[in-house]
Amino acid sequence: MPGTTAPPEIEIIVEDIGGNGGGTPPRRGDGGGDDGGRDRRPDESPSPKRYFTAIALGLVSILMFFMALASAFLLRRSGGSDWVPIHLPMVLWFNTLVLLGSSLTLELARTRLADANLAAFRKFWGVTTAFGALFLAGQLIAWRQLVAQGVYMASNPASSFFYVFTGAHGVHLLGGVGALVYVSFRKADAKGISLPTAAEITSYYWHFMDGLWVFLLALLYLGK
């Protein structure tokens, strides 16, 4: 309109408060991540600590389970008149020697792996796996011998605990045999958990099951 002037243009300046220049938010891993400022690459192996933590928790839970069974065994053994001791099959002592031998061959295998002798490692590791399978077969033979004698799980409290102890241990040891087989076929350069870490964690579990069996056998023998 005549006699009017246009208002001056108002320039709006948006200040980058964050100081990022282009206003781009900081990416995860540029110093603000939860992993110490560094994201793990897709091809990077996870930290071995998580595996050691997992096996520690697993062993503690198994130990608590068997300690609860052992406590029930001792209480039932001393608190009932219907306890009829069973004669432990002789094959159990042979099975024990086999399991102890498997711990020895497993450590020989780990020594060969530390020396980067993969052929010798796999040989001793295979022997350990075979010993584990032989132990499980021997436990089945012990069961068959008791059945042939007319001793069943429901025969009396002593036989019930025998079958529960040996059966529960056998199931857990079967898991250990599965882990041994897994390590046997694992390649040294495979992604994920490394071969030495897998062998070490498996050895912890196997030695634990070995010691647990010795404890259970002593408990069954002394509780006759």
ZIHU-V390464 format. One record per residue. N is the residue number from 0. RES is the residue in one letter. SS is DSSP state (~ for helix, > for strand, _ for the rest). PHI is phi in degrees with one decimal (999 if undefined). Layout:
n->N res->RES ss->SS phi->PHI
n->N res->RES ss->SS phi->PHI
This chain:
n->0 res->M ss->_ phi->999
n->1 res->P ss->_ phi->-63.6
n->2 res->G ss->_ phi->83.3
n->3 res->T ss->_ phi->-114.2
n->4 res->T ss->_ phi->-115.3
n->5 res->A ss->_ phi->-70.1
n->6 res->P ss->_ phi->-65.5
n->7 res->P ss->_ phi->-65.4
n->8 res->E ss->_ phi->-68.0
n->9 res->I ss->_ phi->-101.5
n->10 res->E ss->_ phi->-88.9
n->11 res->I ss->_ phi->-100.3
n->12 res->I ss->_ phi->-109.0
n->13 res->V ss->_ phi->-97.0
n->14 res->E ss->_ phi->-86.0
n->15 res->D ss->_ phi->-79.0
n->16 res->I ss->_ phi->-61.3
n->17 res->G ss->_ phi->-72.5
n->18 res->G ss->_ phi->73.1
n->19 res->N ss->_ phi->-91.2
n->20 res->G ss->_ phi->83.3
n->21 res->G ss->_ phi->-96.5
n->22 res->G ss->_ phi->76.9
n->23 res->T ss->_ phi->-77.4
n->24 res->P ss->_ phi->-64.7
n->25 res->P ss->_ phi->-62.0
n->26 res->R ss->_ phi->-80.5
n->27 res->R ss->_ phi->-65.8
n->28 res->G ss->_ phi->103.9
n->29 res->D ss->_ phi->-92.3
n->30 res->G ss->_ phi->120.5
n->31 res->G ss->_ phi->-116.2
n->32 res->G ss->_ phi->-79.3
n->33 res->D ss->_ phi->-82.1
n->34 res->D ss->_ phi->-105.5
n->35 res->G ss->_ phi->77.4
n->36 res->G ss->_ phi->83.9
n->37 res->R ss->_ phi->-143.9
n->38 res->D ss->_ phi->-86.3
n->39 res->R ss->_ phi->-74.8
n->40 res->R ss->_ phi->-69.8
n->41 res->P ss->_ phi->-58.5
n->42 res->D ss->_ phi->-96.3
n->43 res->E ss->_ phi->-92.9
n->44 res->S ss->_ phi->-71.5
n->45 res->P ss->_ phi->-64.2
n->46 res->S ss->_ phi->-65.2
n->47 res->P ss->_ phi->-64.4
n->48 res->K ss->~ phi->-60.2
n->49 res->R ss->~ phi->-65.6
n->50 res->Y ss->~ phi->-71.6
n->51 res->F ss->~ phi->-67.7
n->52 res->T ss->~ phi->-65.3
n->53 res->A ss->~ phi->-64.3
n->54 res->I ss->~ phi->-69.6
n->55 res->A ss->~ phi->-64.8
n->56 res->L ss->~ phi->-64.3
n->57 res->G ss->~ phi->-63.8
n->58 res->L ss->~ phi->-67.3
n->59 res->V ss->~ phi->-65.3
n->60 res->S ss->~ phi->-65.8
n->61 res->I ss->~ phi->-64.7
n->62 res->L ss->~ phi->-62.8
n->63 res->M ss->~ phi->-63.4
n->64 res->F ss->~ phi->-62.4
n->65 res->F ss->~ phi->-74.2
n->66 res->M ss->~ phi->-67.5
n->67 res->A ss->~ phi->-65.0
n->68 res->L ss->~ phi->-64.6
n->69 res->A ss->~ phi->-65.1
n->70 res->S ss->~ phi->-63.8
n->71 res->A ss->~ phi->-63.6
n->72 res->F ss->~ phi->-61.2
n->73 res->L ss->~ phi->-66.9
n->74 res->L ss->~ phi->-65.5
n->75 res->R ss->~ phi->-69.5
n->76 res->R ss->~ phi->-65.2
n->77 res->S ss->~ phi->-95.1
n->78 res->G ss->_ phi->-116.4
n->79 res->G ss->_ phi->-139.4
n->80 res->S ss->_ phi->-93.2
n->81 res->D ss->_ phi->-96.5
n->82 res->W ss->_ phi->-78.3
n->83 res->V ss->_ phi->-115.0
n->84 res->P ss->_ phi->-59.8
n->85 res->I ss->_ phi->-107.0
n->86 res->H ss->_ phi->-84.6
n->87 res->L ss->_ phi->-67.9
n->88 res->P ss->_ phi->-60.5
n->89 res->M ss->_ phi->-64.1
n->90 res->V ss->~ phi->-63.5
n->91 res->L ss->~ phi->-63.8
n->92 res->W ss->~ phi->-70.8
n->93 res->F ss->~ phi->-63.8
n->94 res->N ss->~ phi->-60.1
n->95 res->T ss->~ phi->-64.3
n->96 res->L ss->~ phi->-63.0
n->97 res->V ss->~ phi->-63.2
n->98 res->L ss->~ phi->-68.4
n->99 res->L ss->~ phi->-63.6
n->100 res->G ss->~ phi->-64.2
n->101 res->S ss->~ phi->-66.1
n->102 res->S ss->~ phi->-66.0
n->103 res->L ss->~ phi->-66.4
n->104 res->T ss->~ phi->-67.1
n->105 res->L ss->~ phi->-65.6
n->106 res->E ss->~ phi->-69.0
n->107 res->L ss->~ phi->-63.5
n->108 res->A ss->~ phi->-65.1
n->109 res->R ss->~ phi->-65.5
n->110 res->T ss->~ phi->-63.9
n->111 res->R ss->~ phi->-66.3
n->112 res->L ss->~ phi->-67.1
n->113 res->A ss->~ phi->-64.0
n->114 res->D ss->_ phi->-86.8
n->115 res->A ss->_ phi->63.5
n->116 res->N ss->_ phi->-100.3
n->117 res->L ss->~ phi->-67.1
n->118 res->A ss->~ phi->-63.4
n->119 res->A ss->~ phi->-67.4
n->120 res->F ss->~ phi->-59.0
n->121 res->R ss->~ phi->-67.4
n->122 res->K ss->~ phi->-67.1
n->123 res->F ss->~ phi->-68.2
n->124 res->W ss->~ phi->-66.2
n->125 res->G ss->~ phi->-65.3
n->126 res->V ss->~ phi->-63.6
n->127 res->T ss->~ phi->-61.1
n->128 res->T ss->~ phi->-62.4
n->129 res->A ss->~ phi->-65.2
n->130 res->F ss->~ phi->-63.1
n->131 res->G ss->~ phi->-63.1
n->132 res->A ss->~ phi->-65.4
n->133 res->L ss->~ phi->-65.7
n->134 res->F ss->~ phi->-61.3
n->135 res->L ss->~ phi->-62.5
n->136 res->A ss->~ phi->-63.7
n->137 res->G ss->~ phi->-64.8
n->138 res->Q ss->~ phi->-66.6
n->139 res->L ss->~ phi->-64.4
n->140 res->I ss->~ phi->-63.7
n->141 res->A ss->~ phi->-61.3
n->142 res->W ss->~ phi->-61.9
n->143 res->R ss->~ phi->-63.9
n->144 res->Q ss->~ phi->-65.9
n->145 res->L ss->~ phi->-67.9
n->146 res->V ss->~ phi->-62.8
n->147 res->A ss->~ phi->-63.9
n->148 res->Q ss->_ phi->-86.1
n->149 res->G ss->_ phi->82.0
n->150 res->V ss->_ phi->-101.0
n->151 res->Y ss->_ phi->-115.3
n->152 res->M ss->_ phi->-63.5
n->153 res->A ss->_ phi->-92.0
n->154 res->S ss->_ phi->-65.4
n->155 res->N ss->_ phi->-162.8
n->156 res->P ss->~ phi->-58.2
n->157 res->A ss->~ phi->-63.6
n->158 res->S ss->~ phi->-68.4
n->159 res->S ss->~ phi->-62.0
n->160 res->F ss->~ phi->-65.3
n->161 res->F ss->~ phi->-60.5
n->162 res->Y ss->~ phi->-66.5
n->163 res->V ss->~ phi->-67.9
n->164 res->F ss->~ phi->-61.4
n->165 res->T ss->~ phi->-68.6
n->166 res->G ss->~ phi->-69.0
n->167 res->A ss->~ phi->-64.5
n->168 res->H ss->~ phi->-65.2
n->169 res->G ss->~ phi->-63.2
n->170 res->V ss->~ phi->-64.2
n->171 res->H ss->~ phi->-67.7
n->172 res->L ss->~ phi->-69.2
n->173 res->L ss->~ phi->-61.1
n->174 res->G ss->~ phi->-62.3
n->175 res->G ss->~ phi->-66.3
n->176 res->V ss->~ phi->-63.1
n->177 res->G ss->~ phi->-60.9
n->178 res->A ss->~ phi->-65.8
n->179 res->L ss->~ phi->-62.2
n->180 res->V ss->~ phi->-64.1
n->181 res->Y ss->~ phi->-60.0
n->182 res->V ss->~ phi->-66.9
n->183 res->S ss->~ phi->-60.1
n->184 res->F ss->_ phi->-98.3
n->185 res->R ss->_ phi->-83.6
n->186 res->K ss->_ phi->-79.0
n->187 res->A ss->_ phi->-66.5
n->188 res->D ss->_ phi->-104.6
n->189 res->A ss->_ phi->-71.3
n->190 res->K ss->_ phi->-75.9
n->191 res->G ss->_ phi->90.5
n->192 res->I ss->_ phi->-65.8
n->193 res->S ss->_ phi->-73.5
n->194 res->L ss->~ phi->-62.9
n->195 res->P ss->~ phi->-61.5
n->196 res->T ss->~ phi->-66.4
n->197 res->A ss->~ phi->-62.2
n->198 res->A ss->~ phi->-66.9
n->199 res->E ss->~ phi->-67.0
n->200 res->I ss->~ phi->-64.6
n->201 res->T ss->~ phi->-62.8
n->202 res->S ss->~ phi->-65.8
n->203 res->Y ss->~ phi->-60.0
n->204 res->Y ss->~ phi->-64.2
n->205 res->W ss->~ phi->-67.3
n->206 res->H ss->~ phi->-64.6
n->207 res->F ss->~ phi->-63.3
n->208 res->M ss->~ phi->-66.2
n->209 res->D ss->~ phi->-63.2
n->210 res->G ss->~ phi->-63.7
n->211 res->L ss->~ phi->-63.6
n->212 res->W ss->~ phi->-65.8
n->213 res->V ss->~ phi->-60.7
n->214 res->F ss->~ phi->-63.9
n->215 res->L ss->~ phi->-65.0
n->216 res->L ss->~ phi->-65.2
n->217 res->A ss->~ phi->-64.0
n->218 res->L ss->~ phi->-66.2
n->219 res->L ss->~ phi->-67.4
n->220 res->Y ss->~ phi->-70.6
n->221 res->L ss->~ phi->-74.2
n->222 res->G ss->_ phi->-90.9
n->223 res->K ss->_ phi->-68.7
